């Protein structure tokens, strides 16, 4: 998996965000300094969702959809943390913990 960008070392203010959407809820799942890395993370997250497809069908929970978009550092919430690939499993998209 590609390593996420460190917010302290990025020079350009524009980053690439992998965004998770489930119903009306949208969260920035991860950020990267380049589009290629964001596309790789998006593909990995979609693979994780496919791996749990049977579970999602039995729990009547819609799977999240992922897309990427450019994002400015200032658009990130102050307490933003990366979202685990399956961070939506309790009926809502939950924030991941750092560490």
Secondary structure, 3 states (H helix, E strand, C coil): CCCCCCCCCCCCCEEEEEEEEECCEEEEEEEECCHHHHHHHHHHHHHHHHHCHHHHHHCCCCCCEEEEEEEEHHHCCCCCCCCCCCCCCCCCCCCCCCC
